[in-house]
Amino acid sequence: MEALTNLVGQINSIVWGPVMLVLILGVGFFLQAGLKFMPIMKLGTGFSLLFKGREDSGEGQISPFNALMTSLSATIGTGNIAGVATAVFLGGPGALFWMWMTALVGMATKYAEAVLAVKYREQDELGNFVGGPMYYIKNGLSSGWYWLAPAFALFGAIAAFGIGNGVQANGVAAVINSNFGVPTAVTGIVLMVLTAGVILGGISRIGSVAGKLVPFMAVAYIIAGLLVLLINIGSVGSALSLVFTHAFTPSAAEGGFAGAAVWAAIRFGVARGVFSNEAGLGSAPIAHAAASTAGPVNQGLIAMLGTFIDTIIVCSITGLAIIASGAWTSGESGAALTSLAFEMSLPGIGGYIIAISLSIFAFTTILGWSFYGEKCVGFFFGAKALMPYRVLWVVAIYFGATADLGFIWLLADTLNAMMAIPNLIALALLSPIVFKLTREFFASGGKSESGTPAE
């Protein structure tokens, strides 16, 4: 096991090196500039479409609203609680700044992914719409680039068991065990039963559950986090100062914090930011491809909200709560650090709030990623592989709940990068299509392909 961990660690240091950071931030900024910063300027339009998108408005299996909720169910997970804390622990307060930068450019990336997913989606033998990077690579690029499609699907199918299954199940089992004394094996079995009850019904049931559970859990966590910040209101200003200062200068050792170089702030801020909001990974467009949307740009405007909600809102609340409470110098890491920050501010209930929030967040992530993984497998084997994959997914939850957390985090982090590479290449090559569709959409007065006004 040690040899395997070392091997994965070496690969991780390569795939998350300077080249990857340039790819993620570079492609995101290129798309943001090419779109003339439309994703930021049209944030209000996106929210307007979101609330009008609760009903089906075109061909697809789920409403545009439920497509975003399915996407958010996969992104709002342990990354928002444990991932943010790990970034601050390893990179210092400055890591939060680089998470923000990843999100701002990531909004354009997520927009482009959804536009292309709807533009180039197909119907499988069951009549369901399927899409995502493997399909916009296959249908949008020349045959010379086709190899990127199976590469993404392969990495996605494997990565799903790390980022979307093992890490999530492990996080739930650990936090339930530490707060309520429930054995990890018992938590694993309960998660298996709950997950099976949803995913065996396919995307319609996943979308329905996500559409109800995700808004509730996100709002509840945001309210609790804002309460923590209100209690520490006198320290919020200095916390923000630390975030901006340490984004460009090293963080000195303080208390249980070992100190961190600027490179660590960038590396862990970007890595954990991508782990949380998944902009550039190519996972979210798989869900958006199933939306019954009026057109590609409509769904793109809704999709980009996922990155904003996940990182700019939810992750920011976690990060600022950790820094403003002073817990970041305690020496704790992961979910334990976030739990400590909430417990310091809300004695007696703070730890339980994190335990419950993380459990619900992780459960919905398991649901969302099961869909991503099965569509990657379906790219190779068709619809006949879906049910066996779902059964395997449920079984894997138990092993994730009882395995070593450190290795699972490392493996998930590594596979994230390997998914992102073919997707980012495809986004750069297909960017002219994204820019063209966007220009035509807004030149027509913001009308969809069906002629319906965007606002």
Residue, then its C-alpha position, 0 to 999 in steps of 0.5 A: m500500500e505504501a508503494l502505491t501511495n508513493l506512486v500516486g503521490q509522484i503522479n499527483s505532483i506531476v499532474w497538479g504541477p505548473v502546467m495543470l494550473v496554467l491549463i485550468l486558469g489559462v483556459g478559464f481566463f481565455l474563455q472569460a475574455g473571449l466571452k467579454f466577461m459575460p458570465i460575470m456580467k450576466l449573473g442576474t440573467g442566469f438566476s432569472l433563467l434558473f427560477k424560470g427553468r423549474e419546468d421542462s422547456g425542450e427535449g430532455q429528461i429533467s428540467p433545467f433547474n433539476a439539471l443544475m441541482t444535480s450538478l450542484s449535488a455533485t459539487i457541494g460535498t466534502g470539498n466545501i467543508a473538508g476540502v476548504a479546510t485542507a486548503v487553508f491548513l496546507g496553503g494558509p489563508g491565501a489559498l481562499f483567494w486562489m479558490w476565488m480566482t479559480a471560481l471567477v474564471g471557472m464560471a466561463t469554463k462551466y458555461a462553455e461546458a454546458v453550451l457544448a454539452v447541449k449542442y453536441r448531445e446524442q440520444d442513446e438506445l433508450g431514447n435518453f439524452v447523453g452528453g458531456p466532454m466525450y460527446y462534444i469531442k466526438n461530434g465537435l472535433s475532427s477525427g484526429w482528436y477523437w482519442l481525447a473522448p475515450a481518454f476522458a470517459l476512462f478517467g471519468a469512470i475511474a475518477a468517479f469512484g474516488i471523488g464521487n464515492g470513496v472520498q464522500a463515503n469516507g468523510v461521512a463515516a469519519v464525521i458520524n463516528s467522531n460525533f455520534g460514535v457510530p461505527t464506520a461499517v454501519t454508516g457505510i451500510v446505511l449509505m449503501v441502502l439510501t443510495a440504492g433507493v435513489i440511483l437505481g431509478g436513474i437520472s429522473r429520480i436523482g434529479s427529483v431528489a437533488g431538486k428538493l434536497v440541494p436547495f434545502m441543505a445549501v440554504a441551511y448551511i449558509i445560514a449556519g455559516l453566516l451566524v458563525l461569521l456574525i458571532n466573529i464579526g469583529s474578526v472578519g475584516s482581519a480575516l479578509s486581510l489575511v486572505f489577500t495578504h497571504a495570497f501573495t506573501p508566505s504565511a508564517a508559522e503560527g500556533g499549530f499552523a506550520g507556515a506555507a509558501v505562496w506556491a502552496a497557497i496557489r497550488f492548494g487553492v486551485a486544486r481544492g477549488v477545482f475539487s469543489n466546483e469541478a469547473g474544467l473537470g467536465s463532470a457537470p456538463i454530463a448532467h446539463a446534457a440531460a436538461s429539457t432546455a430551450g437551447p445551449v446558451n440557456q443551459g450555459l447561463i444556468a450552469m455557470l451559477g453552479t460555480f458561483i454558488d459552490t465556491i463564491i458563496v458556500c466555500s467562502i463561508t467555510g473559509l472565512a469561518i475558519i480564519a475569522s474564528g482563529a481555528w486555522t492556527s489550531g493544527e487541525s485539518g479537514a472536516a475536523l478544522t471546520s468542525l472546530a471553527f463552528e464549535m468555537s463559535l456555537p458551543g455544543i451544537g457547532g460540531y453537530i451542524i458540520a457533521i449533519s451538513l457534511s453527511i447530507f452534502a456527501f450523500t448528494t455528491i454520491l448521487g450526482w457522481s453515480f450519474y457521471g460515472e455511469k455515462c462515462v461507462g455508457f460511452f463505451f458499452g451503451a445502456k446495457a452497462l448502466m444497471p451493473y455499474r449502479v450495483l457496483w457503485v452501491v457496493a463500492i460505498y462500503f469500501g470507501a467508508t472504511a478505507d484510508l482517508g489520506f490515500i483516497w484524497l490523494l487518488a481523487d485529487t490525481l484523477n481529477a487532473m487526469m479528467a481535466i486535461p482532455n476536457l480543457i484541450a477540447l474547450a480551447l479547440l471548440s471555443p469559437i463555437v461557444f463564442k459564436l453561439t453566445r453572440e447569436f443568442f444575445a444579438s437576437g435579443g436573448k432569445s433561445e433556439s425555440g424563440t423564447p426570450a431569455e428574460 
